[in-house]
Amino acid sequence: MSVSRNDKIANGWNVGFEVEVILGDLGNPKFFDRVENDGPMDEATPSYCQAVAKELSLFTGEKWSAPRKDKRGTGFFVLPEYDIDPINFPYEHQVAGVELITPPLPIYQAEKVRNIIADAIFELGGEDNVEFNEHTAGLGWHVNIDQGPNKKISGALYSIGVDEVTMLKGSNRMGGKYTGLQRHSFGPRLLSEMRAPNSFINLAKSDANLAHFLNCNVGKTKSYAANFSRDHYLELRHFGTPQFCNDESLAELIEDPLTALQMGPKSKQALLNHLWETFRILDGWLSEHEKKIKIRLEEKKVQTNLQFATLEFDTEDVGTLVWDGQINLEIWGAQRHETLVGTWAQAQSNLNEAFGVLCLDIAELVLLGGEVVLQSNALSKAISTLCDRIEASGLSNRPEKNRDHWFS
């Protein structure tokens, strides 16, 4: 029996959730009294988390708890979410932010539990979590996937096979500080490696070194939407709480990464070639334009190790650079200081390469058919040229991902 539509996803995948939500007072005045408490909680209290756990136990038929210690193993848990501030929410009945955590479950069972939890969120005063807006933009739904404790997830397969631009665009999370594309982890280094004399990466001889390079350079911090810091599962941070509460099925949402992780050697080779050819085009484009990339340091007004600069392209302001031992780089959209794409924790020596990878992000957004407006006309024209080269080379779509015969 397959566990997904059209038999695209193999049996054996497990899925766990971490979803951040704002909930109401649960019908209990002690959790919210606008006169006595002067507004919602600044942080969910232990008693509030325990009350939510009790309600969820009734809704789902599973035993939920609200542990106070980090070492909790696996289970159904309610924890205070420190990064949510309900004080800024416009809804008077919403009082606290919590994180709801489930254990790893078979994918169809996880979907059933998700639907029940989504219904419970509505009943517990969280109906406004469903809307995509400025208030829910910071509410994340993290999806943890694994194929069992003894099966390691391939960073190379993920890096070459997953269309993260489409995933992040669909969830309005493109350009976020904690949702960097996986190629931000390897892309600047790959461009540098391609330029090295006698580089060990040579697809004319073998694609094994490129795959090994990708596996060695996967993102292992919270800067990346796909977080490879754990050996036994992969955390996907591409989705927001509104998607948790909406109707698109779990199988549809995570189909692209799962089909990438289970693909066979022919698909792997085709996609390694696709990545290599895309970066060859990017390298050529960057070589033509990198002399136009400059930074203009801002005057330091206070004593700090941070360095702030404006990023220029062909004398036009296009973004922001912050150095704090590493560089954080952002390219603006239609408005100044409106981040369209960004990358964090890069080496300053890879400034041009990091900029090039961000321009590839923008080119793919353009190729998806959406309107992309930049502050800089010069950069817009240059990225249009990059789009034309990608399309002319037949690289605007990735090769098909076929499942390996042994991946049951």
Buried (B, 14 or more C-beta within 10 A) or exposed (E): EEBBEEEBBBBBBBBBBBBBBBBBBBEEEEBBEEEEEEEBBEBBBEEBBBBBBBBBBEBBEBEBBBBEEEEEEEEBBBBBBEEBBBEEBEBEBBBBBBBBBBBBBBBBBBBBBBBBBBEBBEEBBBBBBBEBEEBBBBBBBBBBBBBEEEEEBBBBBBBBBBBBBBBBBBBBBBBBEBBBBBBBBBBBBBBBBBEEEEEEBEBEEEBEBBBBBBBEBBBEEBBBBBBBEEEBBBBBBBBBBBBBBEEEBBBEBBBBBBBBBBBBEEBBBBBBBBBBBBBBBBBEBBEEBBEBBEBEEEEEEEEEEEBBBBBBBBEBBBBBBBBEEEBBBBBBBEEEEEBBBBBBBBBBEBBBBBBBBBBBBBBBBBBBEEEBEBBBEBBBEBBEEBBEBBEEEEBBEBBEBBBBEEBE
